[in-house]
Amino acid sequence: MLTPQFLKQLEPFYIHAKRSFRSRFKGERRSPNRGVGMEFADYRVYEPGDDLRHVDWNIYARLGKLFIKLFHADEGLPLALLIDNSQSMEFGSPTKLTCAKQIAAALGYIALGRADSVSIYTCAERLSAALPPTSGTLQFSRLTNSLTGIAAHGHTRLTECLRQLPMYQRHPCMVVILSDFLDPDGYEQGFKLLMGRGFSPIAIHLMSPEEINPQVYLESTSTGGDWLVEDAETGETKAITINSETLAQYQSQQQTFCDTLQRFCTNRGIGYAQLKSNMPIEPFILEELHRVGFVQRNR
């Protein structure tokens, strides 16, 4: 799915999180919780049942009171990758779904290499777990195998899928949503639900060049005229006449859709990046996601 040369380029990078999240995996990041670690954090009064090995006996000798030493805990960043596998993603050459899988593999490789935990979900008509939370570089082949098995099917119900995520992820985490966001019911409510539950979403907007400029496709088949177009997900058909005027209207509405999505994300502090499915993902990961601050390079 990714070349060995590209994987090598990914090794100096890590996923940047604006805040800490609770994780059940030990990792390399400072946890907001107190636990077992090397760096002293604070004291608290001893309570029955506490581990006596953490009692500060020097303080007990001076004050005659029992205090427990607390340390900074190190945890991994919990990262959930949500891949839109509705039928509209099976469009383009290569398809948007193929592109989403490659991006997920690259982000998964970065996260696993930093002792972060990664889970993968598919979202079409409902949310489905493709890979439970896992950690460690040895799990990368398991991650790619789960991505390989993802196929496109069904309708897009993105808001419903985002609503279901907290039922799978007991605690808030960072969520990367790889989608074309072509949901008739919109995406706004789903993002608001996630953020209201404490999740931190990132939107990666995938598009095919034919969607951006259908004239490219038309020139290879016909100059225009009467067409019968079919919805990839519902099978609904509609007769239209394609000419310079309808193409201009389409491109205007398509650009408005992209601008509205980007503005919605920017206004709410949601990370946003866009990628055409026919573009190589290497510069997208190493340069574009680095530019928007989602991935960082160790100095």
C-alpha positions as CSV (number, residue, x, y, z in Angstrom):
1,M,0.0,0.0,0.0
2,L,3.0,2.3,0.7
3,T,6.5,2.0,-0.6
4,P,9.4,1.3,1.7
5,Q,11.0,4.5,0.6
6,F,7.9,6.5,1.7
7,L,7.7,4.7,5.0
8,K,11.3,5.7,5.7
9,Q,10.4,9.3,5.0
10,L,7.6,9.1,7.6
11,E,9.7,8.0,10.5
12,P,10.8,11.5,11.7
13,F,7.1,12.7,11.9
14,Y,4.5,12.5,14.7
15,I,0.9,13.4,15.0
16,H,0.4,16.8,16.6
17,A,-2.4,17.1,19.1
18,K,-3.6,20.4,20.5
19,R,-4.5,18.8,23.8
20,S,-4.0,15.6,25.7
21,F,-6.4,12.7,25.7
22,R,-6.9,9.8,28.0
23,S,-5.6,6.5,26.7
24,R,-5.3,2.9,28.0
25,F,-2.0,2.5,26.1
26,K,1.3,3.6,27.6
27,G,3.1,5.9,25.2
28,E,5.5,8.8,24.8
29,R,3.1,11.7,25.5
30,R,2.4,13.5,28.8
31,S,-1.0,12.4,30.1
32,P,-3.4,14.7,31.9
33,N,-3.8,11.9,34.5
34,R,-1.4,11.0,37.3
35,G,0.1,7.6,37.2
36,V,3.3,5.6,37.2
37,G,6.1,7.5,35.6
38,M,9.6,8.9,36.1
39,E,8.9,12.6,36.7
40,F,7.4,13.7,40.0
41,A,4.1,15.6,39.8
42,D,2.5,16.2,43.2
43,Y,1.4,14.7,46.6
44,R,-2.0,13.7,47.9
45,V,-3.1,12.3,51.2
46,Y,-2.9,8.5,51.6
47,E,-6.2,6.6,51.3
48,P,-6.8,3.0,52.4
49,G,-5.9,0.7,49.6
50,D,-3.2,2.9,48.1
51,D,0.1,1.2,47.2
52,L,2.4,1.6,50.1
53,R,5.4,1.6,47.7
54,H,4.3,5.2,46.7
55,V,4.2,6.5,50.2
56,D,6.8,9.3,50.9
57,W,8.3,7.9,54.1
58,N,10.6,11.0,54.6
59,I,7.5,13.2,55.0
60,Y,6.0,10.6,57.3
61,A,9.1,10.8,59.5
62,R,8.8,14.6,59.7
63,L,5.1,15.1,59.9
64,G,3.7,11.8,61.1
65,K,1.2,11.8,58.1
66,L,1.0,9.6,55.1
67,F,1.3,11.1,51.7
68,I,1.3,9.4,48.3
69,K,3.8,10.6,45.6
70,L,2.1,11.2,42.2
71,F,4.0,11.1,38.9
72,H,3.3,12.3,35.4
73,A,2.0,9.4,33.4
74,D,3.0,8.8,29.8
75,E,0.3,7.7,27.4
76,G,-0.2,7.3,23.7
77,L,-2.4,9.5,21.7
78,P,-5.7,7.7,20.8
79,L,-6.3,8.2,17.1
80,A,-9.4,7.1,15.3
81,L,-9.4,7.0,11.5
82,L,-12.9,7.1,9.9
83,I,-13.0,6.1,6.3
84,D,-16.1,7.0,4.2
85,N,-16.7,3.8,2.2
86,S,-20.0,4.8,0.7
87,Q,-20.5,4.1,-3.0
88,S,-19.6,7.7,-4.0
89,M,-16.0,7.0,-2.8
90,E,-15.6,4.4,-5.6
91,F,-15.1,7.2,-8.1
92,G,-12.1,8.6,-9.9
93,S,-8.8,7.0,-11.1
94,P,-7.5,6.0,-8.7
95,T,-10.6,6.0,-6.6
96,K,-11.2,8.3,-3.7
97,L,-11.5,5.2,-1.4
98,T,-8.0,4.0,-2.6
99,C,-6.6,7.4,-1.7
100,A,-8.3,7.4,1.7
101,K,-6.8,4.0,2.5
102,Q,-3.3,5.2,1.6
103,I,-3.6,8.3,3.7
104,A,-4.9,6.2,6.6
105,A,-2.0,3.8,6.2
106,A,0.5,6.6,6.3
107,L,-1.1,8.3,9.4
108,G,-1.3,4.9,11.1
109,Y,2.3,4.2,10.4
110,I,3.3,7.6,11.9
111,A,1.1,7.0,15.0
112,L,2.2,3.4,15.6
113,G,5.8,4.5,15.4
114,R,5.3,6.9,18.2
115,A,3.5,4.4,20.5
116,D,0.1,6.1,19.8
117,S,-3.0,3.9,19.5
118,V,-4.9,3.6,16.2
119,S,-8.4,2.4,15.5
120,I,-10.1,2.3,12.1
121,Y,-13.8,2.6,11.3
122,T,-15.8,2.6,8.1
123,C,-18.7,4.9,7.7
124,A,-21.4,4.5,5.1
125,E,-25.0,3.8,6.2
126,R,-23.6,2.9,9.7
127,L,-20.4,3.0,11.6
128,S,-18.4,-0.3,11.6
129,A,-15.1,-1.1,13.4
130,A,-12.5,-2.4,11.0
131,L,-9.6,-2.3,13.5
132,P,-10.0,-2.1,17.3
133,P,-7.6,0.3,19.2
134,T,-4.1,-1.1,18.7
135,S,-0.5,0.1,19.4
136,G,3.0,-0.8,18.5
137,T,5.0,-0.8,15.2
138,L,4.5,-4.6,14.9
139,Q,0.8,-3.9,14.4
140,F,1.3,-2.1,11.1
141,S,0.7,-5.2,8.9
142,R,-2.5,-5.8,10.8
143,L,-3.5,-2.2,10.1
144,T,-2.8,-2.5,6.4
145,N,-4.7,-5.8,6.2
146,S,-7.8,-4.2,7.7
147,L,-7.5,-1.3,5.2
148,T,-7.2,-3.7,2.3
149,G,-10.5,-5.4,3.2
150,I,-12.5,-2.2,3.1
151,A,-14.9,-2.1,0.1
152,A,-17.3,0.6,-1.1
153,H,-21.0,0.0,-0.6
154,G,-24.2,1.8,0.4
155,H,-25.3,5.3,1.0
156,T,-23.7,8.1,2.9
157,R,-25.0,8.8,6.4
158,L,-22.1,10.7,7.8
159,T,-23.9,12.5,10.6
160,E,-25.4,9.2,11.9
161,C,-22.0,7.5,11.8
162,L,-20.4,10.4,13.7
163,R,-23.2,10.1,16.2
164,Q,-22.4,6.5,16.8
165,L,-18.6,6.9,17.4
166,P,-18.8,7.6,21.1
167,M,-20.5,4.2,21.5
168,Y,-17.2,2.6,20.2
169,Q,-14.7,5.1,21.7
170,R,-15.4,5.3,25.4
171,H,-13.2,8.4,25.8
172,P,-12.7,11.4,23.5
173,C,-9.8,11.1,21.0
174,M,-8.5,12.7,17.9
175,V,-10.6,11.7,14.9
176,V,-9.5,11.9,11.2
177,I,-12.4,11.8,8.8
178,L,-11.5,10.8,5.3
179,S,-14.5,11.5,3.0
180,D,-15.9,13.4,0.1
181,F,-18.5,14.7,2.5
182,L,-21.3,14.2,-0.1
183,D,-24.1,13.5,2.3
184,P,-27.5,14.9,1.3
185,D,-28.2,15.5,5.0
186,G,-25.0,17.5,5.5
187,Y,-22.1,17.1,7.8
188,E,-22.5,20.0,10.2
189,Q,-24.5,18.3,12.9
190,G,-22.1,15.3,13.0
191,F,-19.1,17.5,13.6
192,K,-21.0,19.4,16.3
193,L,-22.0,16.2,18.0
194,L,-18.4,15.0,18.1
195,M,-17.0,18.2,19.4
196,G,-19.7,18.4,22.0
197,R,-18.5,15.0,23.4
198,G,-14.9,16.3,23.6
199,F,-13.6,14.7,20.4
200,S,-11.1,16.6,18.2
201,P,-12.0,16.1,14.5
202,I,-9.8,16.6,11.4
203,A,-11.4,16.7,8.0
204,I,-9.5,15.3,5.0
205,H,-11.6,16.2,1.9
206,L,-11.1,13.8,-1.0
207,M,-12.1,14.7,-4.5
208,S,-11.6,13.2,-8.0
209,P,-10.4,15.5,-10.9
210,E,-13.6,14.5,-12.8
211,E,-15.7,16.0,-10.0
212,I,-13.7,19.2,-10.0
213,N,-13.7,19.6,-13.8
214,P,-16.1,17.2,-15.6
215,Q,-15.0,18.8,-18.9
216,V,-11.9,16.6,-18.8
217,Y,-14.1,13.5,-18.7
218,L,-16.5,14.8,-21.3
219,E,-13.8,15.6,-23.8
220,S,-12.7,11.9,-23.7
221,T,-16.3,10.7,-24.4
222,S,-18.4,13.4,-26.0
223,T,-18.6,17.1,-26.5
224,G,-21.8,17.4,-24.5
225,G,-25.5,17.1,-25.4
226,D,-28.2,15.1,-23.7
227,W,-27.1,12.8,-20.9
228,L,-28.8,10.4,-18.5
229,V,-26.8,10.7,-15.2
230,E,-27.2,8.2,-12.3
231,D,-26.6,8.8,-8.6
232,A,-23.8,6.3,-7.6
233,E,-25.5,5.6,-4.2
234,T,-29.2,5.7,-4.8
235,G,-29.4,4.7,-8.5
236,E,-31.7,7.6,-9.2
237,T,-31.4,8.9,-12.8
238,K,-31.9,12.3,-14.2
239,A,-31.9,13.5,-17.8
240,I,-29.8,16.7,-18.3
241,T,-28.4,18.7,-21.2
242,I,-24.7,19.4,-20.8
243,N,-23.4,22.6,-22.4
244,S,-21.1,25.4,-21.4
245,E,-23.8,27.0,-19.2
246,T,-24.7,23.9,-17.2
247,L,-20.9,23.1,-16.8
248,A,-20.4,26.6,-15.4
249,Q,-23.3,26.3,-13.0
250,Y,-22.0,22.9,-11.8
251,Q,-18.5,24.2,-11.2
252,S,-19.8,27.2,-9.3
253,Q,-21.9,25.1,-7.0
254,Q,-19.1,22.6,-6.6
255,Q,-16.7,25.4,-5.6
256,T,-19.3,26.8,-3.2
257,F,-19.6,23.3,-1.6
258,C,-15.8,23.1,-1.0
259,D,-15.5,26.7,0.3
260,T,-18.4,26.2,2.7
261,L,-16.9,23.0,4.1
262,Q,-13.5,24.6,4.6
263,R,-15.1,27.7,6.2
264,F,-17.2,25.6,8.5
265,C,-14.1,23.7,9.7
266,T,-11.9,26.8,10.0
267,N,-14.5,28.7,12.0
268,R,-14.7,25.9,14.5
269,G,-11.1,25.1,14.9
270,I,-11.4,21.8,12.9
271,G,-8.3,20.9,10.9
272,Y,-9.0,20.8,7.1
273,A,-7.1,19.6,4.1
274,Q,-8.1,18.8,0.6
275,L,-6.6,16.3,-1.9
276,K,-7.4,15.2,-5.4
277,S,-7.4,11.5,-5.8
278,N,-5.0,11.5,-8.7
279,M,-2.3,13.4,-6.8
280,P,0.5,11.5,-5.0
281,I,-0.1,11.3,-1.3
282,E,3.6,11.7,-0.4
283,P,3.7,15.5,-0.7
284,F,0.2,15.7,0.8
285,I,1.4,14.0,4.0
286,L,4.9,15.4,4.2
287,E,4.1,18.9,3.1
288,E,0.4,19.8,3.2
289,L,-0.5,18.1,6.5
290,H,2.7,19.4,7.9
291,R,1.7,23.0,6.8
292,V,-1.7,22.8,8.5
293,G,0.0,21.5,11.6
294,F,-1.5,18.1,11.8
295,V,1.8,16.2,11.5
296,Q,5.1,17.6,12.8
297,R,8.7,16.7,12.3
298,N,11.1,16.0,15.1
299,R,13.8,18.6,15.3
